Amino acid sequence: MDASTQADVSKLNDADKKELQQVLVAESQKANIQQAVHNLNEICFKKCVTGKITSGALDRSEETCAQNCVERWVDSQMSVLKQLGSMRSQ
Amino acid sequence: MSFFGSSSSTPSSSAEVKAAIIQQLQQEQAITNARALVDRINENCFEACIQTPGSSTSSAENTCLSNCMNKYISMWNTTHRTYVKRMSNEQKTNAALAGSGSGL
């Protein structure tokens, strides 16, 4: 938790620099996915959990709804991107 | 022996600097993610459980909040699993279309 610790970047050798760059790219991808899942989960929670919440477990129908919700959301995104692509090439 | 070095000493070798940066990066990322999750849970479960805000939170509302939180997290995991799977499938399809066999 100590954020004040200063890492001296000049001490990094080329191999470690390269590895660090790869780690950064991977972590950045992870962060993007997590952010997308946060947005998506909120949308799907609103759509799939509609009744009174009586249990903490995700029941079968909610689970299926969540999976379908994600798949259809991605479908929708792809469709929009495709449409935009065809608009650009016109 | 201590590859990661102790938190009190400043990292001196290249490996120590690298490890320190990665550790801090992952820690900050974990905090950001947790904060985002807490915000979304509060937003959605308040909406779902507190219909009419009274002068205090009733035990029924507390039960609902606790259930809602567990449900939200379970659903987050399902959403994550489904999303990652679908995205990797899309990537495979794109790679196949582009005629390149490169993976992730």
N, CA and C atoms of all chains as a GROMACS GRO file, in nm:
protein
  582
    1MET      N    1   0.082  -0.121   0.000
    1MET     CA    2   0.000   0.000   0.000
    1MET      C    3   0.086   0.127   0.000
    2ASP      N    4   0.218   0.107   0.012
    2ASP     CA    5   0.305   0.224   0.020
    2ASP      C    6   0.328   0.283  -0.118
    3ALA      N    7   0.253   0.387  -0.150
    3ALA     CA    8   0.262   0.448  -0.282
    3ALA      C    9   0.378   0.545  -0.292
    4SER      N   10   0.437   0.575  -0.177
    4SER     CA   11   0.544   0.676  -0.178
    4SER      C   12   0.678   0.614  -0.221
    5THR      N   13   0.685   0.481  -0.220
    5THR     CA   14   0.808   0.416  -0.262
    5THR      C   15   0.837   0.451  -0.407
    6GLN      N   16   0.948   0.513  -0.429
    6GLN     CA   17   0.983   0.553  -0.565
    6GLN      C   18   1.065   0.445  -0.633
    7ALA      N   19   1.014   0.397  -0.745
    7ALA     CA   20   1.090   0.299  -0.821
    7ALA      C   21   1.177   0.374  -0.921
    8ASP      N   22   1.304   0.346  -0.917
    8ASP     CA   23   1.396   0.414  -1.007
    8ASP      C   24   1.401   0.342  -1.142
    9VAL      N   25   1.331   0.398  -1.238
    9VAL     CA   26   1.316   0.333  -1.369
    9VAL      C   27   1.451   0.320  -1.441
   10SER      N   28   1.544   0.412  -1.410
   10SER     CA   29   1.673   0.408  -1.479
   10SER      C   30   1.753   0.283  -1.444
   11LYS      N   31   1.711   0.215  -1.336
   11LYS     CA   32   1.783   0.094  -1.296
   11LYS      C   33   1.742  -0.028  -1.377
   12LEU      N   34   1.634  -0.014  -1.454
   12LEU     CA   35   1.584  -0.129  -1.530
   12LEU      C   36   1.675  -0.162  -1.649
   13ASN      N   37   1.707  -0.290  -1.664
   13ASN     CA   38   1.783  -0.330  -1.783
   13ASN      C   39   1.686  -0.355  -1.898
   14ASP      N   40   1.736  -0.374  -2.016
   14ASP     CA   41   1.651  -0.383  -2.136
   14ASP      C   42   1.552  -0.499  -2.130
   15ALA      N   43   1.599  -0.613  -2.079
   15ALA     CA   44   1.512  -0.731  -2.072
   15ALA      C   45   1.394  -0.703  -1.978
   16ASP      N   46   1.422  -0.641  -1.864
   16ASP     CA   47   1.315  -0.611  -1.768
   16ASP      C   48   1.222  -0.503  -1.821
   17LYS      N   49   1.278  -0.407  -1.894
   17LYS     CA   50   1.196  -0.303  -1.956
   17LYS      C   51   1.095  -0.365  -2.052
   18LYS      N   52   1.145  -0.458  -2.131
   18LYS     CA   53   1.060  -0.525  -2.229
   18LYS      C   54   0.951  -0.605  -2.160
   19GLU      N   55   0.991  -0.675  -2.055
   19GLU     CA   56   0.893  -0.757  -1.981
   19GLU      C   57   0.788  -0.667  -1.917
   20LEU      N   58   0.833  -0.555  -1.865
   20LEU     CA   59   0.742  -0.461  -1.800
   20LEU      C   60   0.640  -0.405  -1.899
   21GLN      N   61   0.688  -0.380  -2.021
   21GLN     CA   62   0.597  -0.330  -2.124
   21GLN      C   63   0.489  -0.433  -2.154
   22GLN      N   64   0.529  -0.560  -2.158
   22GLN     CA   65   0.432  -0.667  -2.184
   22GLN      C   66   0.331  -0.677  -2.071
   23VAL      N   67   0.382  -0.665  -1.948
   23VAL     CA   68   0.293  -0.670  -1.832
   23VAL      C   69   0.194  -0.554  -1.836
   24LEU      N   70   0.243  -0.436  -1.873
   24LEU     CA   71   0.157  -0.318  -1.882
   24LEU      C   72   0.046  -0.336  -1.983
   25VAL      N   73   0.081  -0.391  -2.100
   25VAL     CA   74  -0.020  -0.415  -2.203
   25VAL      C   75  -0.125  -0.514  -2.152
   26ALA      N   76  -0.077  -0.622  -2.088
   26ALA     CA   77  -0.169  -0.724  -2.037
   26ALA      C   78  -0.260  -0.668  -1.929
   27GLU      N   79  -0.202  -0.589  -1.837
   27GLU     CA   80  -0.281  -0.531  -1.728
   27GLU      C   81  -0.382  -0.430  -1.781
   28SER      N   82  -0.341  -0.359  -1.884
   28SER     CA   83  -0.430  -0.260  -1.942
   28SER      C   84  -0.549  -0.328  -2.011
   29GLN      N   85  -0.521  -0.441  -2.077
   29GLN     CA   86  -0.629  -0.519  -2.138
   29GLN      C   87  -0.724  -0.572  -2.031
   30LYS      N   88  -0.666  -0.618  -1.922
   30LYS     CA   89  -0.745  -0.671  -1.811
   30LYS      C   90  -0.836  -0.562  -1.756
   31ALA      N   91  -0.780  -0.442  -1.742
   31ALA     CA   92  -0.858  -0.330  -1.688
   31ALA      C   93  -0.973  -0.293  -1.783
   32ASN      N   94  -0.946  -0.297  -1.913
   32ASN     CA   95  -1.051  -0.267  -2.011
   32ASN      C   96  -1.163  -0.369  -2.005
   33ILE      N   97  -1.125  -0.496  -1.992
   33ILE     CA   98  -1.226  -0.601  -1.984
   33ILE      C   99  -1.310  -0.584  -1.857
   34GLN      N  100  -1.243  -0.558  -1.746
   34GLN     CA  101  -1.315  -0.540  -1.620
   34GLN      C  102  -1.413  -0.424  -1.630
   35GLN      N  103  -1.369  -0.315  -1.693
   35GLN     CA  104  -1.455  -0.198  -1.709
   35GLN      C  105  -1.577  -0.233  -1.795
   36ALA      N  106  -1.553  -0.307  -1.903
   36ALA     CA  107  -1.663  -0.348  -1.990
   36ALA      C  108  -1.760  -0.438  -1.915
   37VAL      N  109  -1.707  -0.528  -1.832
   37VAL     CA  110  -1.793  -0.619  -1.757
   37VAL      C  111  -1.875  -0.542  -1.652
   38HIS      N  112  -1.815  -0.439  -1.593
   38HIS     CA  113  -1.891  -0.355  -1.498
   38HIS      C  114  -2.012  -0.292  -1.566
   39ASN      N  115  -1.989  -0.236  -1.684
   39ASN     CA  116  -2.099  -0.172  -1.758
   39ASN      C  117  -2.204  -0.274  -1.800
   40LEU      N  118  -2.155  -0.384  -1.855
   40LEU     CA  119  -2.243  -0.488  -1.906
   40LEU      C  120  -2.323  -0.552  -1.794
   41ASN      N  121  -2.259  -0.578  -1.683
   41ASN     CA  122  -2.327  -0.644  -1.572
   41ASN      C  123  -2.440  -0.557  -1.517
   42GLU      N  124  -2.418  -0.427  -1.516
   42GLU     CA  125  -2.522  -0.337  -1.467
   42GLU      C  126  -2.644  -0.343  -1.560
   43ILE      N  127  -2.617  -0.338  -1.691
   43ILE     CA  128  -2.725  -0.345  -1.789
   43ILE      C  129  -2.802  -0.477  -1.774
   44CYS      N  130  -2.728  -0.588  -1.762
   44CYS     CA  131  -2.792  -0.719  -1.758
   44CYS      C  132  -2.859  -0.746  -1.625
   45PHE      N  133  -2.805  -0.691  -1.519
   45PHE     CA  134  -2.869  -0.705  -1.387
   45PHE      C  135  -3.007  -0.640  -1.391
   46LYS      N  136  -3.013  -0.522  -1.449
   46LYS     CA  137  -3.140  -0.451  -1.458
   46LYS      C  138  -3.241  -0.529  -1.542
   47LYS      N  139  -3.191  -0.594  -1.648
   47LYS     CA  140  -3.281  -0.668  -1.736
   47LYS      C  141  -3.322  -0.803  -1.680
   48CYS      N  142  -3.229  -0.866  -1.606
   48CYS     CA  143  -3.252  -1.006  -1.567
   48CYS      C  144  -3.302  -1.024  -1.424
   49VAL      N  145  -3.274  -0.931  -1.338
   49VAL     CA  146  -3.323  -0.943  -1.200
   49VAL      C  147  -3.435  -0.841  -1.183
   50THR      N  148  -3.556  -0.888  -1.208
   50THR     CA  149  -3.670  -0.795  -1.210
   50THR      C  150  -3.762  -0.813  -1.090
   51GLY      N  151  -3.770  -0.935  -1.039
   51GLY     CA  152  -3.861  -0.962  -0.927
   51GLY      C  153  -3.803  -0.917  -0.794
   52LYS      N  154  -3.872  -0.953  -0.687
   52LYS     CA  155  -3.825  -0.921  -0.554
   52LYS      C  156  -3.704  -1.010  -0.524
   53ILE      N  157  -3.601  -0.953  -0.465
   53ILE     CA  158  -3.480  -1.031  -0.437
   53ILE      C  159  -3.496  -1.106  -0.305
   54THR      N  160  -3.514  -1.237  -0.314
   54THR     CA  161  -3.538  -1.315  -0.194
   54THR      C  162  -3.421  -1.408  -0.161
   55SER      N  163  -3.328  -1.423  -0.256
   55SER     CA  164  -3.214  -1.511  -0.230
   55SER      C  165  -3.086  -1.449  -0.285
   56GLY      N  166  -2.974  -1.485  -0.223
   56GLY     CA  167  -2.847  -1.430  -0.267
   56GLY      C  168  -2.788  -1.505  -0.383
   57ALA      N  169  -2.842  -1.625  -0.407
   57ALA     CA  170  -2.789  -1.706  -0.518
   57ALA      C  171  -2.851  -1.663  -0.649
   58LEU      N  172  -2.776  -1.687  -0.754
   58LEU     CA  173  -2.826  -1.658  -0.888
   58LEU      C  174  -2.905  -1.781  -0.932
   59ASP      N  175  -3.036  -1.767  -0.956
   59ASP     CA  176  -3.109  -1.888  -0.996
   59ASP      C  177  -3.088  -1.917  -1.144
   60ARG      N  178  -3.133  -2.038  -1.184
   60ARG     CA  179  -3.105  -2.086  -1.318
   60ARG      C  180  -3.149  -1.989  -1.428
   61SER      N  181  -3.270  -1.935  -1.412
   61SER     CA  182  -3.323  -1.847  -1.516
   61SER      C  183  -3.245  -1.716  -1.523
   62GLU      N  184  -3.201  -1.668  -1.408
   62GLU     CA  185  -3.121  -1.545  -1.406
   62GLU      C  186  -2.985  -1.568  -1.471
   63GLU      N  187  -2.928  -1.685  -1.444
   63GLU     CA  188  -2.798  -1.720  -1.502
   63GLU      C  189  -2.808  -1.726  -1.655
   64THR      N  190  -2.911  -1.795  -1.703
   64THR     CA  191  -2.933  -1.805  -1.848
   64THR      C  192  -2.957  -1.668  -1.909
   65CYS      N  193  -3.038  -1.589  -1.841
   65CYS     CA  194  -3.068  -1.455  -1.889
   65CYS      C  195  -2.940  -1.372  -1.898
   66ALA      N  196  -2.852  -1.384  -1.798
   66ALA     CA  197  -2.727  -1.309  -1.796
   66ALA      C  198  -2.639  -1.349  -1.915
   67GLN      N  199  -2.632  -1.480  -1.940
   67GLN     CA  200  -2.551  -1.528  -2.052
   67GLN      C  201  -2.606  -1.478  -2.184
   68ASN      N  202  -2.738  -1.489  -2.202
   68ASN     CA  203  -2.801  -1.441  -2.324
   68ASN      C  204  -2.782  -1.291  -2.341
   69CYS      N  205  -2.794  -1.220  -2.228
   69CYS     CA  206  -2.781  -1.075  -2.228
   69CYS      C  207  -2.644  -1.033  -2.281
   70VAL      N  208  -2.538  -1.100  -2.234
   70VAL     CA  209  -2.403  -1.068  -2.279
   70VAL      C  210  -2.388  -1.099  -2.428
   71GLU      N  211  -2.434  -1.218  -2.468
   71GLU     CA  212  -2.422  -1.259  -2.608
   71GLU      C  213  -2.495  -1.162  -2.700
   72ARG      N  214  -2.619  -1.125  -2.662
   72ARG     CA  215  -2.698  -1.035  -2.748
   72ARG      C  216  -2.638  -0.895  -2.749
   73TRP      N  217  -2.578  -0.854  -2.638
   73TRP     CA  218  -2.515  -0.723  -2.631
   73TRP      C  219  -2.397  -0.716  -2.728
   74VAL      N  220  -2.318  -0.825  -2.728
   74VAL     CA  221  -2.204  -0.829  -2.820
   74VAL      C  222  -2.254  -0.834  -2.965
   75ASP      N  223  -2.360  -0.913  -2.991
   75ASP     CA  224  -2.423  -0.915  -3.124
   75ASP      C  225  -2.458  -0.774  -3.168
   76SER      N  226  -2.522  -0.704  -3.077
   76SER     CA  227  -2.568  -0.569  -3.103
   76SER      C  228  -2.451  -0.476  -3.136
   77GLN      N  229  -2.345  -0.488  -3.058
   77GLN     CA  230  -2.226  -0.406  -3.080
   77GLN      C  231  -2.164  -0.436  -3.217
   78MET      N  232  -2.159  -0.566  -3.250
   78MET     CA  233  -2.101  -0.605  -3.380
   78MET      C  234  -2.184  -0.552  -3.494
   79SER      N  235  -2.315  -0.556  -3.477
   79SER     CA  236  -2.406  -0.510  -3.580
   79SER      C  237  -2.388  -0.359  -3.604
   80VAL      N  238  -2.376  -0.285  -3.495
   80VAL     CA  239  -2.355  -0.141  -3.506
   80VAL      C  240  -2.222  -0.112  -3.577
   81LEU      N  241  -2.119  -0.185  -3.537
   81LEU     CA  242  -1.987  -0.164  -3.598
   81LEU      C  243  -1.990  -0.197  -3.748
   82LYS      N  244  -2.064  -0.302  -3.781
   82LYS     CA  245  -2.075  -0.343  -3.922
   82LYS      C  246  -2.145  -0.233  -4.003
   83GLN      N  247  -2.255  -0.183  -3.946
   83GLN     CA  248  -2.331  -0.076  -4.012
   83GLN      C  249  -2.243   0.046  -4.034
   84LEU      N  250  -2.169   0.082  -3.929
   84LEU     CA  251  -2.080   0.198  -3.938
   84LEU      C  252  -1.975   0.177  -4.046
   85GLY      N  253  -1.924   0.055  -4.053
   85GLY     CA  254  -1.823   0.021  -4.152
   85GLY      C  255  -1.877   0.039  -4.294
   86SER      N  256  -2.000  -0.006  -4.315
   86SER     CA  257  -2.058   0.006  -4.449
   86SER      C  258  -2.092   0.151  -4.482
   87MET      N  259  -2.125   0.231  -4.377
   87MET     CA  260  -2.152   0.373  -4.400
   87MET      C  261  -2.025   0.445  -4.446
   88ARG      N  262  -1.912   0.403  -4.384
   88ARG     CA  263  -1.786   0.468  -4.415
   88ARG      C  264  -1.740   0.438  -4.557
   89SER      N  265  -1.770   0.316  -4.602
   89SER     CA  266  -1.719   0.276  -4.734
   89SER      C  267  -1.809   0.328  -4.846
   90GLN      N  268  -1.919   0.391  -4.811
   90GLN     CA  269  -2.009   0.442  -4.916
   90GLN      C  270  -1.957   0.570  -4.979
   91MET      N  271   1.772  -1.350  -0.073
   91MET     CA  272   1.655  -1.435  -0.078
   91MET      C  273   1.529  -1.357  -0.115
   92SER      N  274   1.519  -1.235  -0.061
   92SER     CA  275   1.397  -1.158  -0.082
   92SER      C  276   1.395  -1.095  -0.221
   93PHE      N  277   1.326  -1.161  -0.312
   93PHE     CA  278   1.322  -1.116  -0.450
   93PHE      C  279   1.247  -0.984  -0.463
   94PHE      N  280   1.138  -0.973  -0.390
   94PHE     CA  281   1.053  -0.854  -0.401
   94PHE      C  282   1.106  -0.737  -0.318
   95GLY      N  283   1.201  -0.766  -0.232
   95GLY     CA  284   1.254  -0.663  -0.145
   95GLY      C  285   1.153  -0.628  -0.039
   96SER      N  286   1.194  -0.562   0.065
   96SER     CA  287   1.098  -0.523   0.167
   96SER      C  288   1.041  -0.387   0.130
   97SER      N  289   0.921  -0.360   0.178
   97SER     CA  290   0.851  -0.239   0.138
   97SER      C  291   0.919  -0.113   0.195
   98SER      N  292   1.002  -0.132   0.297
   98SER     CA  293   1.063  -0.014   0.359
   98SER      C  294   1.186   0.034   0.283
   99SER      N  295   1.253  -0.061   0.215
   99SER     CA  296   1.374  -0.020   0.143
   99SER      C  297   1.340   0.011  -0.001
  100THR      N  298   1.410   0.105  -0.060
  100THR     CA  299   1.387   0.137  -0.200
  100THR      C  300   1.451   0.029  -0.287
  101PRO      N  301   1.378  -0.014  -0.392
  101PRO     CA  302   1.432  -0.120  -0.477
  101PRO      C  303   1.560  -0.074  -0.546
  102SER      N  304   1.662  -0.160  -0.548
  102SER     CA  305   1.791  -0.117  -0.603
  102SER      C  306   1.827  -0.188  -0.734
  103SER      N  307   1.799  -0.318  -0.741
  103SER     CA  308   1.835  -0.388  -0.865
  103SER      C  309   1.724  -0.376  -0.968
  104SER      N  310   1.756  -0.410  -1.091
  104SER     CA  311   1.657  -0.404  -1.199
  104SER      C  312   1.537  -0.493  -1.169
  105ALA      N  313   1.565  -0.614  -1.121
  105ALA     CA  314   1.457  -0.710  -1.090
  105ALA      C  315   1.367  -0.656  -0.979
  106GLU      N  316   1.429  -0.590  -0.881
  106GLU     CA  317   1.351  -0.536  -0.769
  106GLU      C  318   1.263  -0.419  -0.814
  107VAL      N  319   1.319  -0.334  -0.898
  107VAL     CA  320   1.242  -0.221  -0.950
  107VAL      C  321   1.122  -0.272  -1.030
  108LYS      N  322   1.149  -0.372  -1.114
  108LYS     CA  323   1.044  -0.430  -1.197
  108LYS      C  324   0.933  -0.489  -1.109
  109ALA      N  325   0.975  -0.569  -1.010
  109ALA     CA  326   0.878  -0.633  -0.922
  109ALA      C  327   0.796  -0.528  -0.846
  110ALA      N  328   0.862  -0.420  -0.803
  110ALA     CA  329   0.793  -0.316  -0.728
  110ALA      C  330   0.688  -0.247  -0.813
  111ILE      N  331   0.724  -0.220  -0.939
  111ILE     CA  332   0.630  -0.153  -1.030
  111ILE      C  333   0.509  -0.243  -1.058
  112ILE      N  334   0.536  -0.371  -1.086
  112ILE     CA  335   0.427  -0.465  -1.115
  112ILE      C  336   0.335  -0.477  -0.994
  113GLN      N  337   0.394  -0.487  -0.875
  113GLN     CA  338   0.314  -0.502  -0.754
  113GLN      C  339   0.222  -0.381  -0.734
  114GLN      N  340   0.280  -0.263  -0.751
  114GLN     CA  341   0.200  -0.142  -0.730
  114GLN      C  342   0.089  -0.131  -0.834
  115LEU      N  343   0.124  -0.165  -0.958
  115LEU     CA  344   0.027  -0.161  -1.068
  115LEU      C  345  -0.091  -0.252  -1.039
  116GLN      N  346  -0.061  -0.376  -0.997
  116GLN     CA  347  -0.168  -0.473  -0.973
  116GLN      C  348  -0.252  -0.434  -0.853
  117GLN      N  349  -0.185  -0.376  -0.754
  117GLN     CA  350  -0.257  -0.332  -0.634
  117GLN      C  351  -0.355  -0.220  -0.668
  118GLU      N  352  -0.307  -0.123  -0.745
  118GLU     CA  353  -0.393  -0.010  -0.781
  118GLU      C  354  -0.508  -0.056  -0.869
  119GLN      N  355  -0.478  -0.150  -0.956
  119GLN     CA  356  -0.582  -0.203  -1.044
  119GLN      C  357  -0.690  -0.276  -0.964
  120ALA      N  358  -0.646  -0.353  -0.866
  120ALA     CA  359  -0.740  -0.428  -0.782
  120ALA      C  360  -0.829  -0.331  -0.704
  121ILE      N  361  -0.771  -0.223  -0.655
  121ILE     CA  362  -0.847  -0.123  -0.580
  121ILE      C  363  -0.950  -0.055  -0.670
  122THR      N  364  -0.906  -0.017  -0.789
  122THR     CA  365  -0.996   0.047  -0.886
  122THR      C  366  -1.114  -0.044  -0.919
  123ASN      N  367  -1.082  -0.172  -0.939
  123ASN     CA  368  -1.187  -0.268  -0.973
  123ASN      C  369  -1.285  -0.287  -0.857
  124ALA      N  370  -1.231  -0.299  -0.738
  124ALA     CA  371  -1.316  -0.318  -0.620
  124ALA      C  372  -1.407  -0.197  -0.597
  125ARG      N  373  -1.350  -0.079  -0.617
  125ARG     CA  374  -1.426   0.044  -0.598
  125ARG      C  375  -1.541   0.052  -0.700
  126ALA      N  376  -1.511   0.016  -0.823
  126ALA     CA  377  -1.614   0.016  -0.928
  126ALA      C  378  -1.726  -0.081  -0.893
  127LEU      N  379  -1.687  -0.198  -0.842
  127LEU     CA  380  -1.787  -0.299  -0.805
  127LEU      C  381  -1.876  -0.251  -0.692
  128VAL      N  382  -1.814  -0.194  -0.590
  128VAL     CA  383  -1.890  -0.143  -0.474
  128VAL      C  384  -1.988  -0.035  -0.518
  129ASP      N  385  -1.943   0.056  -0.604
  129ASP     CA  386  -2.030   0.163  -0.654
  129ASP      C  387  -2.152   0.107  -0.726
  130ARG      N  388  -2.126   0.010  -0.815
  130ARG     CA  389  -2.236  -0.048  -0.894
  130ARG      C  390  -2.332  -0.126  -0.805
  131ILE      N  391  -2.277  -0.199  -0.708
  131ILE     CA  392  -2.363  -0.275  -0.616
  131ILE      C  393  -2.453  -0.178  -0.540
  132ASN      N  394  -2.394  -0.074  -0.487
  132ASN     CA  395  -2.472   0.021  -0.409
  132ASN      C  396  -2.581   0.085  -0.495
  133GLU      N  397  -2.544   0.125  -0.613
  133GLU     CA  398  -2.638   0.189  -0.704
  133GLU      C  399  -2.757   0.097  -0.736
  134ASN      N  400  -2.725  -0.027  -0.777
  134ASN     CA  401  -2.831  -0.119  -0.821
  134ASN      C  402  -2.909  -0.180  -0.707
  135CYS      N  403  -2.843  -0.209  -0.596
  135CYS     CA  404  -2.912  -0.272  -0.485
  135CYS      C  405  -2.993  -0.170  -0.406
  136PHE      N  406  -2.949  -0.047  -0.402
  136PHE     CA  407  -3.029   0.059  -0.340
  136PHE      C  408  -3.160   0.072  -0.418
  137GLU      N  409  -3.144   0.075  -0.549
  137GLU     CA  410  -3.260   0.083  -0.640
  137GLU      C  411  -3.356  -0.034  -0.617
  138ALA      N  412  -3.299  -0.154  -0.603
  138ALA     CA  413  -3.383  -0.273  -0.593
  138ALA      C  414  -3.442  -0.293  -0.453
  139CYS      N  415  -3.371  -0.249  -0.351
  139CYS     CA  416  -3.413  -0.286  -0.213
  139CYS      C  417  -3.475  -0.172  -0.134
  140ILE      N  418  -3.440  -0.050  -0.163
  140ILE     CA  419  -3.494   0.062  -0.084
  140ILE      C  420  -3.599   0.133  -0.168
  141GLN      N  421  -3.723   0.081  -0.161
  141GLN     CA  422  -3.831   0.138  -0.242
  141GLN      C  423  -3.866   0.278  -0.194
  142THR      N  424  -3.895   0.286  -0.066
  142THR     CA  425  -3.927   0.416  -0.006
  142THR      C  426  -3.835   0.436   0.114
  143PRO      N  427  -3.740   0.525   0.102
  143PRO     CA  428  -3.646   0.544   0.214
  143PRO      C  429  -3.719   0.589   0.342
  144GLY      N  430  -3.711   0.508   0.445
  144GLY     CA  431  -3.775   0.542   0.571
  144GLY      C  432  -3.678   0.610   0.665
  145SER      N  433  -3.715   0.622   0.791
  145SER     CA  434  -3.628   0.692   0.887
  145SER      C  435  -3.511   0.604   0.929
  146SER      N  436  -3.521   0.474   0.901
  146SER     CA  437  -3.406   0.385   0.923
  146SER      C  438  -3.415   0.268   0.825
  147THR      N  439  -3.304   0.195   0.812
  147THR     CA  440  -3.305   0.079   0.722
  147THR      C  441  -3.368  -0.039   0.795
  148SER      N  442  -3.476  -0.095   0.742
  148SER     CA  443  -3.544  -0.205   0.809
  148SER      C  444  -3.465  -0.334   0.792
  149SER      N  445  -3.499  -0.434   0.874
  149SER     CA  446  -3.426  -0.561   0.865
  149SER      C  447  -3.457  -0.629   0.732
  150ALA      N  448  -3.578  -0.609   0.681
  150ALA     CA  449  -3.612  -0.666   0.549
  150ALA      C  450  -3.525  -0.602   0.441
  151GLU      N  451  -3.504  -0.472   0.453
  151GLU     CA  452  -3.419  -0.402   0.356
  151GLU      C  453  -3.274  -0.450   0.365
  152ASN      N  454  -3.229  -0.472   0.489
  152ASN     CA  455  -3.093  -0.522   0.509
  152ASN      C  456  -3.074  -0.660   0.448
  153THR      N  457  -3.173  -0.747   0.468
  153THR     CA  458  -3.168  -0.882   0.409
  153THR      C  459  -3.163  -0.872   0.258
  154CYS      N  460  -3.248  -0.786   0.203
  154CYS     CA  461  -3.252  -0.766   0.058
  154CYS      C  462  -3.117  -0.717   0.008
  155LEU      N  463  -3.058  -0.622   0.076
  155LEU     CA  464  -2.928  -0.566   0.035
  155LEU      C  465  -2.821  -0.674   0.033
  156SER      N  466  -2.823  -0.758   0.138
  156SER     CA  467  -2.722  -0.862   0.147
  156SER      C  468  -2.741  -0.967   0.036
  157ASN      N  469  -2.866  -1.007   0.012
  157ASN     CA  470  -2.896  -1.099  -0.098
  157ASN      C  471  -2.858  -1.038  -0.233
  158CYS      N  472  -2.894  -0.914  -0.249
  158CYS     CA  473  -2.869  -0.843  -0.375
  158CYS      C  474  -2.720  -0.836  -0.405
  159MET      N  475  -2.642  -0.809  -0.302
  159MET     CA  476  -2.498  -0.800  -0.318
  159MET      C  477  -2.440  -0.933  -0.366
  160ASN      N  478  -2.483  -1.042  -0.301
  160ASN     CA  479  -2.435  -1.174  -0.343
  160ASN      C  480  -2.478  -1.207  -0.486
  161LYS      N  481  -2.602  -1.172  -0.517
  161LYS     CA  482  -2.654  -1.197  -0.651
  161LYS      C  483  -2.576  -1.116  -0.754
  162TYR      N  484  -2.549  -0.990  -0.722
  162TYR     CA  485  -2.478  -0.902  -0.815
  162TYR      C  486  -2.339  -0.957  -0.846
  163ILE      N  487  -2.271  -1.002  -0.741
  163ILE     CA  488  -2.135  -1.055  -0.759
  163ILE      C  489  -2.138  -1.186  -0.838
  164SER      N  490  -2.234  -1.274  -0.808
  164SER     CA  491  -2.247  -1.398  -0.885
  164SER      C  492  -2.270  -1.368  -1.031
  165MET      N  493  -2.356  -1.268  -1.056
  165MET     CA  494  -2.386  -1.233  -1.193
  165MET      C  495  -2.264  -1.170  -1.260
  166TRP      N  496  -2.187  -1.093  -1.185
  166TRP     CA  497  -2.064  -1.032  -1.238
  166TRP      C  498  -1.973  -1.142  -1.291
  167ASN      N  499  -1.960  -1.248  -1.211
  167ASN     CA  500  -1.873  -1.358  -1.252
  167ASN      C  501  -1.925  -1.427  -1.378
  168THR      N  502  -2.056  -1.447  -1.386
  168THR     CA  503  -2.116  -1.506  -1.506
  168THR      C  504  -2.094  -1.415  -1.627
  169THR      N  505  -2.119  -1.286  -1.609
  169THR     CA  506  -2.101  -1.189  -1.716
  169THR      C  507  -1.956  -1.190  -1.766
  170HIS      N  508  -1.864  -1.190  -1.672
  170HIS     CA  509  -1.723  -1.190  -1.705
  170HIS      C  510  -1.685  -1.315  -1.784
  171ARG      N  511  -1.727  -1.430  -1.734
  171ARG     CA  512  -1.697  -1.558  -1.799
  171ARG      C  513  -1.752  -1.558  -1.942
  172THR      N  514  -1.879  -1.518  -1.956
  172THR     CA  515  -1.943  -1.520  -2.088
  172THR      C  516  -1.877  -1.422  -2.184
  173TYR      N  517  -1.847  -1.304  -2.132
  173TYR     CA  518  -1.787  -1.199  -2.216
  173TYR      C  519  -1.648  -1.239  -2.266
  174VAL      N  520  -1.566  -1.289  -2.176
  174VAL     CA  521  -1.430  -1.328  -2.213
  174VAL      C  522  -1.432  -1.442  -2.316
  175LYS      N  523  -1.523  -1.538  -2.294
  175LYS     CA  524  -1.536  -1.651  -2.386
  175LYS      C  525  -1.579  -1.603  -2.525
  176ARG      N  526  -1.678  -1.517  -2.528
  176ARG     CA  527  -1.729  -1.466  -2.656
  176ARG      C  528  -1.622  -1.386  -2.729
  177MET      N  529  -1.552  -1.300  -2.654
  177MET     CA  530  -1.450  -1.216  -2.715
  177MET      C  531  -1.336  -1.300  -2.771
  178SER      N  532  -1.299  -1.406  -2.701
  178SER     CA  533  -1.190  -1.488  -2.752
  178SER      C  534  -1.238  -1.566  -2.875
  179ASN      N  535  -1.366  -1.602  -2.880
  179ASN     CA  536  -1.422  -1.665  -3.000
  179ASN      C  537  -1.420  -1.570  -3.118
  180GLU      N  538  -1.460  -1.444  -3.092
  180GLU     CA  539  -1.462  -1.344  -3.198
  180GLU      C  540  -1.322  -1.322  -3.253
  181GLN      N  541  -1.227  -1.321  -3.161
  181GLN     CA  542  -1.087  -1.300  -3.200
  181GLN      C  543  -1.038  -1.415  -3.288
  182LYS      N  544  -1.079  -1.537  -3.251
  182LYS     CA  545  -1.040  -1.655  -3.329
  182LYS      C  546  -1.100  -1.647  -3.468
  183THR      N  547  -1.228  -1.606  -3.474
  183THR     CA  548  -1.294  -1.594  -3.603
  183THR      C  549  -1.225  -1.490  -3.690
  184ASN      N  550  -1.193  -1.376  -3.630
  184ASN     CA  551  -1.124  -1.270  -3.703
  184ASN      C  552  -0.988  -1.315  -3.752
  185ALA      N  553  -0.917  -1.388  -3.666
  185ALA     CA  554  -0.784  -1.437  -3.702
  185ALA      C  555  -0.795  -1.535  -3.819
  186ALA      N  556  -0.899  -1.620  -3.814
  186ALA     CA  557  -0.920  -1.717  -3.922
  186ALA      C  558  -0.953  -1.645  -4.052
  187LEU      N  559  -1.036  -1.539  -4.042
  187LEU     CA  560  -1.073  -1.462  -4.160
  187LEU      C  561  -0.953  -1.391  -4.220
  188ALA      N  562  -0.867  -1.341  -4.132
  188ALA     CA  563  -0.749  -1.269  -4.179
  188ALA      C  564  -0.641  -1.364  -4.229
  189GLY      N  565  -0.664  -1.493  -4.205
  189GLY     CA  566  -0.571  -1.592  -4.254
  189GLY      C  567  -0.443  -1.600  -4.173
  190SER      N  568  -0.445  -1.543  -4.055
  190SER     CA  569  -0.327  -1.554  -3.970
  190SER      C  570  -0.359  -1.642  -3.851
  191GLY      N  571  -0.264  -1.721  -3.811
  191GLY     CA  572  -0.288  -1.816  -3.703
  191GLY      C  573  -0.243  -1.765  -3.568
  192SER      N  574  -0.221  -1.634  -3.557
  192SER     CA  575  -0.171  -1.582  -3.430
  192SER      C  576  -0.280  -1.585  -3.325
  193GLY      N  577  -0.243  -1.624  -3.206
  193GLY     CA  578  -0.339  -1.633  -3.097
  193GLY      C  579  -0.356  -1.500  -3.028
  194LEU      N  580  -0.373  -1.503  -2.898
  194LEU     CA  581  -0.396  -1.382  -2.821
  194LEU      C  582  -0.277  -1.287  -2.832
   0.00000   0.00000   0.00000
